[in-house]
Amino acid sequence: MTTTAKTSDHQTAVDALDDVDIDDMDDPADLRRIGAVVLKLHEGESELEAAVAAAVAQGRSWSAIGNALGVTRQAAHARFSKTR
């Protein structure tokens, strides 16, 4: 599943909380907060993928990219080389 699809699925789930009858249960604000954080994580992941792709396009080495990510070059390559 792509990051965009995950974001859409999570947004749908978060929006469904609007239909919850508050009289029948506690305020779902805590669940909405969790959903909102998950959305931010997916958005951040998309931004990170784009940033790594831009670095690769600029000719940056996997060692430099891994260093910026705080991981080895092998880990950076394994995670991001297939997203190009």
PDB file of N, CA, C and O in Angstrom, chain B, residues numbered from 101:
ATOM      1  N   MET B 101       0.858  -1.171   0.000  1.00  0.00           N
ATOM      2  CA  MET B 101       0.000   0.000   0.000  1.00  0.00           C
ATOM      3  C   MET B 101       0.901   1.230   0.000  1.00  0.00           C
ATOM      4  O   MET B 101       1.869   1.296   0.758  1.00  0.00           O
ATOM      5  N   THR B 102       0.589   2.179  -0.830  1.00  0.00           N
ATOM      6  CA  THR B 102       1.395   3.389  -0.926  1.00  0.00           C
ATOM      7  C   THR B 102       1.121   4.312   0.255  1.00  0.00           C
ATOM      8  O   THR B 102       0.110   4.180   0.946  1.00  0.00           O
ATOM      9  N   THR B 103       2.028   5.235   0.470  1.00  0.00           N
ATOM     10  CA  THR B 103       1.858   6.196   1.553  1.00  0.00           C
ATOM     11  C   THR B 103       0.593   7.009   1.350  1.00  0.00           C
ATOM     12  O   THR B 103      -0.110   7.311   2.314  1.00  0.00           O
ATOM     13  N   THR B 104       0.293   7.371   0.098  1.00  0.00           N
ATOM     14  CA  THR B 104      -0.917   8.138  -0.193  1.00  0.00           C
ATOM     15  C   THR B 104      -2.165   7.341   0.162  1.00  0.00           C
ATOM     16  O   THR B 104      -3.117   7.885   0.719  1.00  0.00           O
ATOM     17  N   ALA B 105      -2.159   6.041  -0.164  1.00  0.00           N
ATOM     18  CA  ALA B 105      -3.305   5.190   0.164  1.00  0.00           C
ATOM     19  C   ALA B 105      -3.449   5.044   1.666  1.00  0.00           C
ATOM     20  O   ALA B 105      -4.565   5.067   2.186  1.00  0.00           O
ATOM     21  N   LYS B 106      -2.329   4.892   2.374  1.00  0.00           N
ATOM     22  CA  LYS B 106      -2.374   4.789   3.828  1.00  0.00           C
ATOM     23  C   LYS B 106      -2.954   6.058   4.431  1.00  0.00           C
ATOM     24  O   LYS B 106      -3.799   6.003   5.324  1.00  0.00           O
ATOM     25  N   THR B 107      -2.494   7.202   3.937  1.00  0.00           N
ATOM     26  CA  THR B 107      -2.982   8.484   4.438  1.00  0.00           C
ATOM     27  C   THR B 107      -4.478   8.599   4.212  1.00  0.00           C
ATOM     28  O   THR B 107      -5.207   9.040   5.101  1.00  0.00           O
ATOM     29  N   SER B 108      -4.939   8.212   3.046  1.00  0.00           N
ATOM     30  CA  SER B 108      -6.359   8.278   2.731  1.00  0.00           C
ATOM     31  C   SER B 108      -7.165   7.354   3.640  1.00  0.00           C
ATOM     32  O   SER B 108      -8.226   7.737   4.132  1.00  0.00           O
ATOM     33  N   ASP B 109      -6.667   6.141   3.863  1.00  0.00           N
ATOM     34  CA  ASP B 109      -7.351   5.189   4.742  1.00  0.00           C
ATOM     35  C   ASP B 109      -7.438   5.732   6.160  1.00  0.00           C
ATOM     36  O   ASP B 109      -8.485   5.635   6.801  1.00  0.00           O
ATOM     37  N   HIS B 110      -6.351   6.298   6.648  1.00  0.00           N
ATOM     38  CA  HIS B 110      -6.348   6.843   8.002  1.00  0.00           C
ATOM     39  C   HIS B 110      -7.262   8.056   8.109  1.00  0.00           C
ATOM     40  O   HIS B 110      -7.951   8.229   9.114  1.00  0.00           O
ATOM     41  N   GLN B 111      -7.272   8.892   7.084  1.00  0.00           N
ATOM     42  CA  GLN B 111      -8.144  10.062   7.111  1.00  0.00           C
ATOM     43  C   GLN B 111      -9.602   9.621   7.157  1.00  0.00           C
ATOM     44  O   GLN B 111     -10.408  10.215   7.874  1.00  0.00           O
ATOM     45  N   THR B 112      -9.944   8.589   6.402  1.00  0.00           N
ATOM     46  CA  THR B 112     -11.306   8.058   6.403  1.00  0.00           C
ATOM     47  C   THR B 112     -11.668   7.558   7.790  1.00  0.00           C
ATOM     48  O   THR B 112     -12.767   7.814   8.281  1.00  0.00           O
ATOM     49  N   ALA B 113     -10.738   6.840   8.424  1.00  0.00           N
ATOM     50  CA  ALA B 113     -10.996   6.312   9.767  1.00  0.00           C
ATOM     51  C   ALA B 113     -11.165   7.445  10.776  1.00  0.00           C
ATOM     52  O   ALA B 113     -12.048   7.391  11.631  1.00  0.00           O
ATOM     53  N   VAL B 114     -10.326   8.461  10.676  1.00  0.00           N
ATOM     54  CA  VAL B 114     -10.424   9.600  11.593  1.00  0.00           C
ATOM     55  C   VAL B 114     -11.743  10.336  11.370  1.00  0.00           C
ATOM     56  O   VAL B 114     -12.414  10.716  12.329  1.00  0.00           O
ATOM     57  N   ASP B 115     -12.112  10.536  10.112  1.00  0.00           N
ATOM     58  CA  ASP B 115     -13.370  11.222   9.808  1.00  0.00           C
ATOM     59  C   ASP B 115     -14.572  10.437  10.323  1.00  0.00           C
ATOM     60  O   ASP B 115     -15.580  11.034  10.702  1.00  0.00           O
ATOM     61  N   ALA B 116     -14.482   9.110  10.342  1.00  0.00           N
ATOM     62  CA  ALA B 116     -15.589   8.275  10.818  1.00  0.00           C
ATOM     63  C   ALA B 116     -15.870   8.516  12.293  1.00  0.00           C
ATOM     64  O   ALA B 116     -16.981   8.267  12.763  1.00  0.00           O
ATOM     65  N   LEU B 117     -14.879   8.996  13.022  1.00  0.00           N
ATOM     66  CA  LEU B 117     -15.086   9.285  14.440  1.00  0.00           C
ATOM     67  C   LEU B 117     -16.081  10.425  14.635  1.00  0.00           C
ATOM     68  O   LEU B 117     -16.666  10.563  15.709  1.00  0.00           O
ATOM     69  N   ASP B 118     -16.273  11.237  13.606  1.00  0.00           N
ATOM     70  CA  ASP B 118     -17.254  12.322  13.700  1.00  0.00           C
ATOM     71  C   ASP B 118     -18.676  11.779  13.835  1.00  0.00           C
ATOM     72  O   ASP B 118     -19.558  12.451  14.369  1.00  0.00           O
ATOM     73  N   ASP B 119     -18.887  10.569  13.350  1.00  0.00           N
ATOM     74  CA  ASP B 119     -20.214   9.958  13.382  1.00  0.00           C
ATOM     75  C   ASP B 119     -20.498   9.219  14.686  1.00  0.00           C
ATOM     76  O   ASP B 119     -21.601   8.709  14.882  1.00  0.00           O
ATOM     77  N   VAL B 120     -19.522   9.157  15.567  1.00  0.00           N
ATOM     78  CA  VAL B 120     -19.698   8.448  16.832  1.00  0.00           C
ATOM     79  C   VAL B 120     -20.643   9.248  17.725  1.00  0.00           C
ATOM     80  O   VAL B 120     -20.490  10.459  17.887  1.00  0.00           O
ATOM     81  N   ASP B 121     -21.609   8.560  18.294  1.00  0.00           N
ATOM     82  CA  ASP B 121     -22.567   9.198  19.199  1.00  0.00           C
ATOM     83  C   ASP B 121     -21.898   9.378  20.559  1.00  0.00           C
ATOM     84  O   ASP B 121     -21.678   8.404  21.279  1.00  0.00           O
ATOM     85  N   ILE B 122     -21.580  10.606  20.906  1.00  0.00           N
ATOM     86  CA  ILE B 122     -20.878  10.913  22.150  1.00  0.00           C
ATOM     87  C   ILE B 122     -21.703  10.472  23.364  1.00  0.00           C
ATOM     88  O   ILE B 122     -21.138  10.141  24.407  1.00  0.00           O
ATOM     89  N   ASP B 123     -23.030  10.465  23.235  1.00  0.00           N
ATOM     90  CA  ASP B 123     -23.867  10.045  24.358  1.00  0.00           C
ATOM     91  C   ASP B 123     -23.661   8.570  24.685  1.00  0.00           C
ATOM     92  O   ASP B 123     -23.869   8.146  25.822  1.00  0.00           O
ATOM     93  N   ASP B 124     -23.251   7.787  23.683  1.00  0.00           N
ATOM     94  CA  ASP B 124     -23.078   6.357  23.882  1.00  0.00           C
ATOM     95  C   ASP B 124     -21.669   5.975  24.348  1.00  0.00           C
ATOM     96  O   ASP B 124     -21.443   4.838  24.760  1.00  0.00           O
ATOM     97  N   MET B 125     -20.741   6.901  24.287  1.00  0.00           N
ATOM     98  CA  MET B 125     -19.375   6.590  24.719  1.00  0.00           C
ATOM     99  C   MET B 125     -18.642   7.866  25.109  1.00  0.00           C
ATOM    100  O   MET B 125     -19.147   8.977  24.950  1.00  0.00           O
ATOM    101  N   ASP B 126     -17.462   7.672  25.613  1.00  0.00           N
ATOM    102  CA  ASP B 126     -16.638   8.808  25.996  1.00  0.00           C
ATOM    103  C   ASP B 126     -16.262   9.626  24.763  1.00  0.00           C
ATOM    104  O   ASP B 126     -16.373   9.156  23.630  1.00  0.00           O
ATOM    105  N   ASP B 127     -15.821  10.844  25.004  1.00  0.00           N
ATOM    106  CA  ASP B 127     -15.332  11.718  23.948  1.00  0.00           C
ATOM    107  C   ASP B 127     -14.151  11.041  23.236  1.00  0.00           C
ATOM    108  O   ASP B 127     -13.185  10.655  23.895  1.00  0.00           O
ATOM    109  N   PRO B 128     -14.209  10.891  21.910  1.00  0.00           N
ATOM    110  CA  PRO B 128     -13.129  10.215  21.189  1.00  0.00           C
ATOM    111  C   PRO B 128     -11.952  11.131  20.846  1.00  0.00           C
ATOM    112  O   PRO B 128     -11.206  10.836  19.913  1.00  0.00           O
ATOM    113  N   ALA B 129     -11.771  12.218  21.565  1.00  0.00           N
ATOM    114  CA  ALA B 129     -10.691  13.161  21.249  1.00  0.00           C
ATOM    115  C   ALA B 129      -9.331  12.482  21.273  1.00  0.00           C
ATOM    116  O   ALA B 129      -8.467  12.796  20.454  1.00  0.00           O
ATOM    117  N   ASP B 130      -9.131  11.558  22.199  1.00  0.00           N
ATOM    118  CA  ASP B 130      -7.850  10.865  22.276  1.00  0.00           C
ATOM    119  C   ASP B 130      -7.608  10.015  21.027  1.00  0.00           C
ATOM    120  O   ASP B 130      -6.484   9.930  20.532  1.00  0.00           O
ATOM    121  N   LEU B 131      -8.668   9.393  20.527  1.00  0.00           N
ATOM    122  CA  LEU B 131      -8.537   8.589  19.313  1.00  0.00           C
ATOM    123  C   LEU B 131      -8.313   9.470  18.094  1.00  0.00           C
ATOM    124  O   LEU B 131      -7.553   9.106  17.197  1.00  0.00           O
ATOM    125  N   ARG B 132      -8.966  10.624  18.052  1.00  0.00           N
ATOM    126  CA  ARG B 132      -8.747  11.560  16.955  1.00  0.00           C
ATOM    127  C   ARG B 132      -7.297  12.049  16.976  1.00  0.00           C
ATOM    128  O   ARG B 132      -6.684  12.231  15.924  1.00  0.00           O
ATOM    129  N   ARG B 133      -6.760  12.256  18.164  1.00  0.00           N
ATOM    130  CA  ARG B 133      -5.365  12.700  18.280  1.00  0.00           C
ATOM    131  C   ARG B 133      -4.420  11.637  17.728  1.00  0.00           C
ATOM    132  O   ARG B 133      -3.473  11.956  17.010  1.00  0.00           O
ATOM    133  N   ILE B 134      -4.678  10.370  18.065  1.00  0.00           N
ATOM    134  CA  ILE B 134      -3.847   9.284  17.543  1.00  0.00           C
ATOM    135  C   ILE B 134      -3.917   9.274  16.017  1.00  0.00           C
ATOM    136  O   ILE B 134      -2.893   9.178  15.341  1.00  0.00           O
ATOM    137  N   GLY B 135      -5.127   9.374  15.487  1.00  0.00           N
ATOM    138  CA  GLY B 135      -5.294   9.389  14.035  1.00  0.00           C
ATOM    139  C   GLY B 135      -4.574  10.550  13.380  1.00  0.00           C
ATOM    140  O   GLY B 135      -3.979  10.396  12.313  1.00  0.00           O
ATOM    141  N   ALA B 136      -4.625  11.701  14.009  1.00  0.00           N
ATOM    142  CA  ALA B 136      -3.958  12.888  13.472  1.00  0.00           C
ATOM    143  C   ALA B 136      -2.443  12.701  13.446  1.00  0.00           C
ATOM    144  O   ALA B 136      -1.780  13.111  12.493  1.00  0.00           O
ATOM    145  N   VAL B 137      -1.901  12.085  14.488  1.00  0.00           N
ATOM    146  CA  VAL B 137      -0.461  11.838  14.538  1.00  0.00           C
ATOM    147  C   VAL B 137      -0.053  10.841  13.456  1.00  0.00           C
ATOM    148  O   VAL B 137       0.986  11.009  12.817  1.00  0.00           O
ATOM    149  N   VAL B 138      -0.862   9.809  13.250  1.00  0.00           N
ATOM    150  CA  VAL B 138      -0.569   8.836  12.197  1.00  0.00           C
ATOM    151  C   VAL B 138      -0.543   9.528  10.836  1.00  0.00           C
ATOM    152  O   VAL B 138       0.327   9.244  10.012  1.00  0.00           O
ATOM    153  N   LEU B 139      -1.482  10.427  10.599  1.00  0.00           N
ATOM    154  CA  LEU B 139      -1.484  11.173   9.339  1.00  0.00           C
ATOM    155  C   LEU B 139      -0.209  11.988   9.172  1.00  0.00           C
ATOM    156  O   LEU B 139       0.377  12.022   8.090  1.00  0.00           O
ATOM    157  N   LYS B 140       0.216  12.641  10.244  1.00  0.00           N
ATOM    158  CA  LYS B 140       1.459  13.426  10.184  1.00  0.00           C
ATOM    159  C   LYS B 140       2.650  12.528   9.889  1.00  0.00           C
ATOM    160  O   LYS B 140       3.541  12.908   9.129  1.00  0.00           O
ATOM    161  N   LEU B 141       2.673  11.338  10.487  1.00  0.00           N
ATOM    162  CA  LEU B 141       3.770  10.402  10.235  1.00  0.00           C
ATOM    163  C   LEU B 141       3.817   9.996   8.765  1.00  0.00           C
ATOM    164  O   LEU B 141       4.895   9.932   8.173  1.00  0.00           O
ATOM    165  N   HIS B 142       2.663   9.723   8.176  1.00  0.00           N
ATOM    166  CA  HIS B 142       2.627   9.351   6.762  1.00  0.00           C
ATOM    167  C   HIS B 142       3.050  10.512   5.874  1.00  0.00           C
ATOM    168  O   HIS B 142       3.756  10.318   4.885  1.00  0.00           O
ATOM    169  N   GLU B 143       2.622  11.704   6.223  1.00  0.00           N
ATOM    170  CA  GLU B 143       3.035  12.879   5.456  1.00  0.00           C
ATOM    171  C   GLU B 143       4.539  13.091   5.575  1.00  0.00           C
ATOM    172  O   GLU B 143       5.203  13.425   4.594  1.00  0.00           O
ATOM    173  N   GLY B 144       5.074  12.897   6.774  1.00  0.00           N
ATOM    174  CA  GLY B 144       6.509  13.033   6.989  1.00  0.00           C
ATOM    175  C   GLY B 144       7.290  11.988   6.213  1.00  0.00           C
ATOM    176  O   GLY B 144       8.359  12.278   5.676  1.00  0.00           O
ATOM    177  N   GLU B 145       6.762  10.778   6.153  1.00  0.00           N
ATOM    178  CA  GLU B 145       7.416   9.711   5.396  1.00  0.00           C
ATOM    179  C   GLU B 145       7.464  10.068   3.910  1.00  0.00           C
ATOM    180  O   GLU B 145       8.478   9.845   3.249  1.00  0.00           O
ATOM    181  N   SER B 146       6.386  10.612   3.394  1.00  0.00           N
ATOM    182  CA  SER B 146       6.367  11.035   1.988  1.00  0.00           C
ATOM    183  C   SER B 146       7.385  12.139   1.735  1.00  0.00           C
ATOM    184  O   SER B 146       8.079  12.132   0.718  1.00  0.00           O
ATOM    185  N   GLU B 147       7.471  13.080   2.659  1.00  0.00           N
ATOM    186  CA  GLU B 147       8.431  14.173   2.519  1.00  0.00           C
ATOM    187  C   GLU B 147       9.865  13.645   2.590  1.00  0.00           C
ATOM    188  O   GLU B 147      10.731  14.097   1.841  1.00  0.00           O
ATOM    189  N   LEU B 148      10.113  12.695   3.485  1.00  0.00           N
ATOM    190  CA  LEU B 148      11.445  12.103   3.608  1.00  0.00           C
ATOM    191  C   LEU B 148      11.822  11.369   2.322  1.00  0.00           C
ATOM    192  O   LEU B 148      12.951  11.494   1.846  1.00  0.00           O
ATOM    193  N   GLU B 149      10.891  10.608   1.762  1.00  0.00           N
ATOM    194  CA  GLU B 149      11.163   9.907   0.501  1.00  0.00           C
ATOM    195  C   GLU B 149      11.515  10.895  -0.600  1.00  0.00           C
ATOM    196  O   GLU B 149      12.429  10.652  -1.388  1.00  0.00           O
ATOM    197  N   ALA B 150      10.794  12.005  -0.656  1.00  0.00           N
ATOM    198  CA  ALA B 150      11.069  13.026  -1.675  1.00  0.00           C
ATOM    199  C   ALA B 150      12.428  13.674  -1.447  1.00  0.00           C
ATOM    200  O   ALA B 150      13.153  13.955  -2.402  1.00  0.00           O
ATOM    201  N   ALA B 151      12.773  13.911  -0.192  1.00  0.00           N
ATOM    202  CA  ALA B 151      14.061  14.528   0.119  1.00  0.00           C
ATOM    203  C   ALA B 151      15.216  13.604  -0.255  1.00  0.00           C
ATOM    204  O   ALA B 151      16.223  14.050  -0.803  1.00  0.00           O
ATOM    205  N   VAL B 152      15.066  12.328   0.040  1.00  0.00           N
ATOM    206  CA  VAL B 152      16.111  11.366  -0.325  1.00  0.00           C
ATOM    207  C   VAL B 152      16.215  11.257  -1.840  1.00  0.00           C
ATOM    208  O   VAL B 152      17.320  11.221  -2.382  1.00  0.00           O
ATOM    209  N   ALA B 153      15.089  11.205  -2.524  1.00  0.00           N
ATOM    210  CA  ALA B 153      15.106  11.138  -3.987  1.00  0.00           C
ATOM    211  C   ALA B 153      15.810  12.366  -4.570  1.00  0.00           C
ATOM    212  O   ALA B 153      16.558  12.251  -5.541  1.00  0.00           O
ATOM    213  N   ALA B 154      15.572  13.529  -3.984  1.00  0.00           N
ATOM    214  CA  ALA B 154      16.229  14.753  -4.458  1.00  0.00           C
ATOM    215  C   ALA B 154      17.734  14.679  -4.222  1.00  0.00           C
ATOM    216  O   ALA B 154      18.519  15.099  -5.072  1.00  0.00           O
ATOM    217  N   ALA B 155      18.133  14.152  -3.080  1.00  0.00           N
ATOM    218  CA  ALA B 155      19.566  14.014  -2.783  1.00  0.00           C
ATOM    219  C   ALA B 155      20.235  13.053  -3.764  1.00  0.00           C
ATOM    220  O   ALA B 155      21.341  13.309  -4.241  1.00  0.00           O
ATOM    221  N   VAL B 156      19.555  11.950  -4.056  1.00  0.00           N
ATOM    222  CA  VAL B 156      20.088  10.990  -5.028  1.00  0.00           C
ATOM    223  C   VAL B 156      20.191  11.652  -6.403  1.00  0.00           C
ATOM    224  O   VAL B 156      21.184  11.470  -7.107  1.00  0.00           O
ATOM    225  N   ALA B 157      19.176  12.411  -6.780  1.00  0.00           N
ATOM    226  CA  ALA B 157      19.182  13.094  -8.078  1.00  0.00           C
ATOM    227  C   ALA B 157      20.324  14.110  -8.173  1.00  0.00           C
ATOM    228  O   ALA B 157      20.838  14.376  -9.259  1.00  0.00           O
ATOM    229  N   GLN B 158      20.712  14.669  -7.033  1.00  0.00           N
ATOM    230  CA  GLN B 158      21.827  15.627  -6.997  1.00  0.00           C
ATOM    231  C   GLN B 158      23.179  14.917  -6.976  1.00  0.00           C
ATOM    232  O   GLN B 158      24.228  15.562  -6.974  1.00  0.00           O
ATOM    233  N   GLY B 159      23.145  13.585  -6.960  1.00  0.00           N
ATOM    234  CA  GLY B 159      24.392  12.822  -6.998  1.00  0.00           C
ATOM    235  C   GLY B 159      24.995  12.537  -5.635  1.00  0.00           C
ATOM    236  O   GLY B 159      26.155  12.137  -5.546  1.00  0.00           O
ATOM    237  N   ARG B 160      24.238  12.734  -4.582  1.00  0.00           N
ATOM    238  CA  ARG B 160      24.748  12.442  -3.234  1.00  0.00           C
ATOM    239  C   ARG B 160      24.979  10.946  -3.083  1.00  0.00           C
ATOM    240  O   ARG B 160      24.229  10.132  -3.622  1.00  0.00           O
ATOM    241  N   SER B 161      26.011  10.602  -2.356  1.00  0.00           N
ATOM    242  CA  SER B 161      26.311   9.189  -2.128  1.00  0.00           C
ATOM    243  C   SER B 161      25.371   8.617  -1.069  1.00  0.00           C
ATOM    244  O   SER B 161      24.803   9.347  -0.257  1.00  0.00           O
ATOM    245  N   TRP B 162      25.221   7.292  -1.099  1.00  0.00           N
ATOM    246  CA  TRP B 162      24.402   6.645  -0.081  1.00  0.00           C
ATOM    247  C   TRP B 162      25.041   6.791   1.292  1.00  0.00           C
ATOM    248  O   TRP B 162      24.343   6.762   2.306  1.00  0.00           O
ATOM    249  N   SER B 163      26.357   6.947   1.336  1.00  0.00           N
ATOM    250  CA  SER B 163      27.028   7.196   2.617  1.00  0.00           C
ATOM    251  C   SER B 163      26.604   8.538   3.200  1.00  0.00           C
ATOM    252  O   SER B 163      26.315   8.643   4.392  1.00  0.00           O
ATOM    253  N   ALA B 164      26.568   9.567   2.348  1.00  0.00           N
ATOM    254  CA  ALA B 164      26.154  10.902   2.809  1.00  0.00           C
ATOM    255  C   ALA B 164      24.678  10.895   3.215  1.00  0.00           C
ATOM    256  O   ALA B 164      24.302  11.482   4.229  1.00  0.00           O
ATOM    257  N   ILE B 165      23.860  10.235   2.427  1.00  0.00           N
ATOM    258  CA  ILE B 165      22.431  10.157   2.748  1.00  0.00           C
ATOM    259  C   ILE B 165      22.232   9.387   4.052  1.00  0.00           C
ATOM    260  O   ILE B 165      21.465   9.806   4.919  1.00  0.00           O
ATOM    261  N   GLY B 166      22.924   8.267   4.179  1.00  0.00           N
ATOM    262  CA  GLY B 166      22.831   7.487   5.419  1.00  0.00           C
ATOM    263  C   GLY B 166      23.278   8.299   6.624  1.00  0.00           C
ATOM    264  O   GLY B 166      22.667   8.229   7.691  1.00  0.00           O
ATOM    265  N   ASN B 167      24.337   9.063   6.453  1.00  0.00           N
ATOM    266  CA  ASN B 167      24.826   9.916   7.535  1.00  0.00           C
ATOM    267  C   ASN B 167      23.766  10.932   7.954  1.00  0.00           C
ATOM    268  O   ASN B 167      23.548  11.154   9.145  1.00  0.00           O
ATOM    269  N   ALA B 168      23.113  11.542   6.979  1.00  0.00           N
ATOM    270  CA  ALA B 168      22.063  12.521   7.281  1.00  0.00           C
ATOM    271  C   ALA B 168      20.878  11.864   7.990  1.00  0.00           C
ATOM    272  O   ALA B 168      20.216  12.491   8.817  1.00  0.00           O
ATOM    273  N   LEU B 169      20.617  10.599   7.660  1.00  0.00           N
ATOM    274  CA  LEU B 169      19.514   9.864   8.280  1.00  0.00           C
ATOM    275  C   LEU B 169      19.884   9.242   9.627  1.00  0.00           C
ATOM    276  O   LEU B 169      19.016   8.829  10.396  1.00  0.00           O
ATOM    277  N   GLY B 170      21.186   9.184   9.894  1.00  0.00           N
ATOM    278  CA  GLY B 170      21.643   8.549  11.129  1.00  0.00           C
ATOM    279  C   GLY B 170      21.679   7.031  11.033  1.00  0.00           C
ATOM    280  O   GLY B 170      21.562   6.331  12.039  1.00  0.00           O
ATOM    281  N   VAL B 171      21.844   6.524   9.797  1.00  0.00           N
ATOM    282  CA  VAL B 171      21.916   5.078   9.564  1.00  0.00           C
ATOM    283  C   VAL B 171      23.102   4.789   8.657  1.00  0.00           C
ATOM    284  O   VAL B 171      23.746   5.713   8.160  1.00  0.00           O
ATOM    285  N   THR B 172      23.391   3.516   8.438  1.00  0.00           N
ATOM    286  CA  THR B 172      24.473   3.153   7.525  1.00  0.00           C
ATOM    287  C   THR B 172      24.046   3.399   6.087  1.00  0.00           C
ATOM    288  O   THR B 172      22.861   3.545   5.788  1.00  0.00           O
ATOM    289  N   ARG B 173      25.041   3.442   5.202  1.00  0.00           N
ATOM    290  CA  ARG B 173      24.731   3.609   3.779  1.00  0.00           C
ATOM    291  C   ARG B 173      23.908   2.435   3.273  1.00  0.00           C
ATOM    292  O   ARG B 173      23.034   2.596   2.420  1.00  0.00           O
ATOM    293  N   GLN B 174      24.197   1.243   3.811  1.00  0.00           N
ATOM    294  CA  GLN B 174      23.457   0.053   3.392  1.00  0.00           C
ATOM    295  C   GLN B 174      21.983   0.156   3.799  1.00  0.00           C
ATOM    296  O   GLN B 174      21.086  -0.188   3.029  1.00  0.00           O
ATOM    297  N   ALA B 175      21.758   0.630   5.012  1.00  0.00           N
ATOM    298  CA  ALA B 175      20.376   0.773   5.494  1.00  0.00           C
ATOM    299  C   ALA B 175      19.625   1.821   4.679  1.00  0.00           C
ATOM    300  O   ALA B 175      18.459   1.628   4.333  1.00  0.00           O
ATOM    301  N   ALA B 176      20.293   2.927   4.374  1.00  0.00           N
ATOM    302  CA  ALA B 176      19.665   3.979   3.567  1.00  0.00           C
ATOM    303  C   ALA B 176      19.332   3.453   2.177  1.00  0.00           C
ATOM    304  O   ALA B 176      18.236   3.680   1.664  1.00  0.00           O
ATOM    305  N   HIS B 177      20.264   2.764   1.585  1.00  0.00           N
ATOM    306  CA  HIS B 177      20.049   2.211   0.247  1.00  0.00           C
ATOM    307  C   HIS B 177      18.927   1.181   0.252  1.00  0.00           C
ATOM    308  O   HIS B 177      18.067   1.192  -0.629  1.00  0.00           O
ATOM    309  N   ALA B 178      18.933   0.297   1.236  1.00  0.00           N
ATOM    310  CA  ALA B 178      17.902  -0.733   1.311  1.00  0.00           C
ATOM    311  C   ALA B 178      16.502  -0.126   1.473  1.00  0.00           C
ATOM    312  O   ALA B 178      15.532  -0.620   0.900  1.00  0.00           O
ATOM    313  N   ARG B 179      16.414   0.931   2.245  1.00  0.00           N
ATOM    314  CA  ARG B 179      15.107   1.540   2.506  1.00  0.00           C
ATOM    315  C   ARG B 179      14.616   2.404   1.357  1.00  0.00           C
ATOM    316  O   ARG B 179      13.424   2.400   1.050  1.00  0.00           O
ATOM    317  N   PHE B 180      15.513   3.146   0.718  1.00  0.00           N
ATOM    318  CA  PHE B 180      15.067   4.182  -0.216  1.00  0.00           C
ATOM    319  C   PHE B 180      15.403   3.923  -1.680  1.00  0.00           C
ATOM    320  O   PHE B 180      14.855   4.611  -2.541  1.00  0.00           O
ATOM    321  N   SER B 181      16.256   2.990  -2.004  1.00  0.00           N
ATOM    322  CA  SER B 181      16.648   2.823  -3.416  1.00  0.00           C
ATOM    323  C   SER B 181      15.484   2.345  -4.280  1.00  0.00           C
ATOM    324  O   SER B 181      15.446   2.638  -5.475  1.00  0.00           O
ATOM    325  N   LYS B 182      14.545   1.623  -3.702  1.00  0.00           N
ATOM    326  CA  LYS B 182      13.413   1.131  -4.493  1.00  0.00           C
ATOM    327  C   LYS B 182      12.320   2.177  -4.680  1.00  0.00           C
ATOM    328  O   LYS B 182      11.379   1.941  -5.438  1.00  0.00           O
ATOM    329  N   THR B 183      12.416   3.326  -4.011  1.00  0.00           N
ATOM    330  CA  THR B 183      11.393   4.376  -4.152  1.00  0.00           C
ATOM    331  C   THR B 183      11.721   5.318  -5.304  1.00  0.00           C
ATOM    332  O   THR B 183      10.917   6.186  -5.645  1.00  0.00           O
ATOM    333  N   ARG B 184      12.888   5.155  -5.902  1.00  0.00           N
ATOM    334  CA  ARG B 184      13.269   6.052  -6.996  1.00  0.00           C
ATOM    335  C   ARG B 184      12.592   5.670  -8.265  1.00  0.00           C
ATOM    336  O   ARG B 184      12.796   6.317  -9.293  1.00  0.00           O
TER     337      ARG B 184
END
